Amino acid sequence: MSTSNSLLLLLMTVLFLTLGYLGVPVAFALIAGVLVGTVFTPITMQSMVAQLFNGCDSEALMAIPFFLLVGEMMTSANVVIRIAELSQALVGHIRGGLAQVTTVFSMFFSGMSGSSSADVAVLSRTMAKPMAQEGYRPAFTAALIAAASTIAALVPPSIMAVVYGAIGNVSIAGLFLGGIVPGLMIGFGLMIYCYFFGPAGFRRPRSTFRGMAKAASAAALPLFIPVILLGGIMTGWFTPTEAGVIAITYILLVVIPFLNPGHLKHVPRDFVHAGMIYSLPMITIAAASAFGWMLAYLRGPMVVSSWISGVSNNDPHRVMFLLVAVFVIVGDFIEPVPAIIIFMPVVTALTDSANINAVHMGVVLIVTLAFGLITPPYGLALLMASKFIGVPFSAALRASLPIYVVFFATIAFTIFFPDAILWLPKHVFPESVGCFKSPAGVGYICP
């Protein structure tokens, strides 16, 4: 790479980070870097404007607004309170009380929203006040809610997995299934942490079988939504986009009419809110795509991938650890979606050179970027939780530091035990991880 290209890459990066620290929205900070690159290269402005549109012109990305609308309608209709009551019936008697309930609630709701931001908003609105009334420190509450919300980035219908699959040409169904194990690990890890190291809280009497059955019956209709989303995609009946449409139809025709019919008049507002929320990642996706295209033109990804290949000697574990280190640093400054788009050429090159399964690599990096949602200085989920609960970000950050151990353990497990991560994809949807039908006509052969 020439010296001029190196200087231009440095200028674009410094400009982006400087504007970001000054409070300029990520999308506009990225576009500023793109404009500088366009001025100092033969590329025309018309070409870069076209690239902005090309970045979000993907059929797979159409799933995002429908997943967002599912979460919006479930929250707005106040149906999620039934899931909170079921969570309380299941784990409210365990040490940690409402902290345990918050984690289990997030594990349930993550299977509907696919968005960590939606999880933070719902958990803060539903659980923060009861936890404050029982004496939980606001900083601990914010840290727990932020950490629990990251599960939505891992389990289906993860919006992050949709973006990764669409940009990297990786099976979205495979990423959905591969994310279930680390998602559950983070959920159960948070429960273990709350049990041994969190506040004792108020321990309620253990629910009777009849009480749990009643709570499960009340939450049965909304809990069928993850079954529609995951079951339809895994069986091949629906694409992710179609699954989102079917889930919305189910909510409109079954869930809301049976559980909260008065909310039907507010459904148009839910559509508007979901559209407004959708516009935020889409403009960022467009800007990040153009920024990533400019980096590729300047041969930046080739330099980074060559350096990592040289240091790691193409050992899969070393490659993944180095990429995790890069994405932990990147995730401190950039939101997960633009980070995926900008660095995807590097990831693709290293995945091929080190002969790593694309779904395995995707799950590792998605877990890493989910961790970035609670790390300084950006930590979007932690920042949102601290604002919703009314606690300084620094206090929430200090309370979240011990929770990092759960994420470190999950990332390490995800790297070193690919068979555990890929077990579900191989057995449920073999083609998603590169398996092909045996020439004998029975079973699959997996590389």
ABEGO torsion letter per residue (X at the ends): XBAAAAAAAAAAAAAAAAAAAAGBBAAAAAAAAAAAAAAABABBAAAAAAAAAAAABBAAAAAAAAAAAAAAAAAAAGAAAAAAAAAAAAAAABBGEAAAAAAAAAAAAAAAAGBAAAAAAAAAAAAAAAAAAAGBBAAAAAAAAAAAAAAAAABOBBAAAAAAAAAAGBBAAAAAAAAAAAAAAAAAAAAAAAAAABBAEBBBBBBBAAAAAAAAAAAAAAAAAAAAAAAAAAAGABBAAAAAAAAAAAAAAAAAAAABAAAAAAAAAAAAAAAAAAAAAAAAAAAAAAAAAAAAAAGAAAAAAAAAAAAAGGBAAAAAAAAAAAAAAAAAABBAAAAAAAAAAAAAAAAAAAGBBAAAAAAAAAAAAAAAAABOAAGAAAAAAAAAAGBBAAAAAAAAAAAAAAAAAAAAAAAABAAAAAAAAAAABAAAAGBBBBAAGBEBBBX
